[in-house]
């Protein structure tokens, strides 16, 4: 439960500072590879040159947050 609260707090902060910081994306999957593949697909769709994973954690599923670099 603590991980979920941390994840929600990070997303809320990222949304509030979205216009000042790099674009942040999130993904969930059953595996780390699956979550990273979703992040990579989002980065490609947004036209980012690369991405940096800033957070990843797992419980029943893997949740990952990344910043897109243009």
N, C-alpha and C positions, 0 to 999 in steps of 0.2 A: 504494500500500500504506500510505503514511503517513496518507492521508486516512481509510482504513478503521480504522486503529488509533486515530486521534483520535475518530472517530465512536463506536467501541466504548467508549472511555474516557468520553466525554460521557454515553452511555447508562448506563454503570455508575454514574457519579456521580449522575445524575438518579434512578436507581432507589434508591440508598442514602439520598438525601435527599428522597425522594418525599413522605414524611409532613410534612416541614418546608417544602417549597416548593410552588409552583403545580404543577398536574398537567402533565406533559410527554408529548407524543405525537410519533411519528415516522412518516414516510411515504417511500416510494420510487416513482418513476415514470420514464418515459422523457423527460419534459419538466418544466420548472419549473412550468408551469401545471397539469400533471397532478398533481404532488406537492402543490402548494398546494390543489388541489381536494380531495385526500384528507384533508389537514389540516383544511380547512373542514368536511368531512363528519364527521370525528371530533369536532370542536369542537361541531357541532350535536347530534350523538348524545349527547355528555356534558352538554349543556345549558349550555355556556359562552357568555358574552355576547360574547367576542371572543378572539382569539389573537394571540400575538406570535411571529414566526418568529425563532428564536435562532441557527439554523445552517442553511446550505444549501451543498451542494457537489455536483459532478458528476464523473463519470468515464465509465463506460459507461452509468450511470443517474444520475438526480438523487436525492439523499437530503436530507431536510429534517427539522428538529426544531423544535418550537414549544411554547410554554407557553400553557396555556389559562387565561383569566381568567374568573372566575365573576361 
